[in-house]
């Protein structure tokens, strides 16, 4: 049995609720210079920073403000408020922008800081640096508050100011910028009060980590054992599919009403009522069906199965996740295998991992969903938002993977960047990352210390099956589109689902919108009444044609490093073309889609006769 580089261990309870004491919040405003080609360079105009020392029973809280118009002044303030042997958190909203405008890499290198941890992907950024007893952690407030600063300000009762940058004078811009920092401080205080006042957990760098801390503090009701069996983990990974997004119809819909309905807290619902793997027991090969059924009576499993089905309900991973019919191999989890066995659809099981199981999320969901309802009734909208965030963030921690960066050595004077290299002769590709005068090589990816992909895979499988059960109740030709926890249905579909409509009940449906006409173009690409949903296209994008848009791209820190462009922040003028060919099934002449037909391992894309849905 081969093992991954991780010690087997049981998850341990958290014991304390701690909130960071030393924090610096900051925000900047910039002047914009248009470059040849339409790109825009942002240069520091002004900024505000506020050092906040949290109070306790013996000390009052402290706020110390700094207004600055040059980067040296800002970094001098940072270093002056970085107590020895204490960690100082530095927080901004979309920190990649403000960090770059303040020439972060340049000043940290000059102060001889070294990287201890670096993660910047999408809206999540955490950077840890140290030098001579000083420790800084740069954290994006979007790690906790996945929303605009305007929305966040409204939730906490500190509204963001409005501004026209073309006409605003320096004094008003200064006031506008300070308000943004006040919103950050207010949001942080609100989150800290929520965590401490309700005995939730310590504050971690991300919402998912904080949700895990809350789980381990009060809701580790059953022992969960983290294993290191490589073969089992590979199978678990193969069984981990995300939410289901599918077009069942593509084209115009002009005979409304059409309803967009959402499942109330889909993932928390299945977490509350499902049993989940807690301990790896064994891995088996070439399992007789009778033996598999016996294990399923008491255990959770993940298995590679040969499925024969006329119902498009079991996922297969290719270029993207699809739900074919016919005969095919795929890796399924306990609820999907039971669903298939009940309908005599599994022809063979080649490999199966067996686990002890338990209802590990029940008390966590019960508590947080009750808190959410209580806060909603009391009108405490921001606390309601926090409970929603934690309910939806926990399970993903069990499916987390991390990058392995090997320290290669010092690289003094090298610009901060990410480099893609191809080795001459072998063609081997490597990725190098230069940060603060050191170079690192990406050598692979690994399971995080507490990851247990089978748990996350079971959560998403239960969720897909629940959504599919609602689709079946809606009835043939009464549903047109689904996206993870939402459906687009017609009046007959709504009538058929009437007993499942309840805006408050966990796992039930609530009507989010009703329109008289819709046009569905593809995945996350539709128009409902006057509302347009178009993933990847900003609201202020310039429409060139039906399938072409021009917009600004605001690079992340990762993007800036890839361009070796870390001393200036440049927004890029880009043209985005919509790719509207449907690749998860076959669109027929009447607009309805049908699933791919698989024969063994090969898809076939011609229309299928007499499908039962």
Helices and strands as residue ranges (DSSP letters): E 9-10, E 22-34, E 40-53, E 62-68, H 71-80, E 87-92, H 95-101, H 104-110, E 114-121, E 124-131, E 134-140, G 141-143, H 149-156, H 170-197, H 207-218, E 225-226, H 230-239, E 245-247, E 251-253, E 258-263, H 266-273, E 276-287, H 289-298, E 300-309, E 316-317, E 321-322, E 325-333, H 334-342, E 346-358, H 362-378, H 381-393, G 395-399, E 401-410, E 417-422, E 429-435, E 438-447, H 453-474, E 479-483, E 486-490, H 491-496, G 498-500, E 509-515, E 518-522, E 525-528, E 531-534, E 542-545, E 548-553, H 557-562, E 569-577, E 586-587, E 593-594, E 597-599, E 602-604
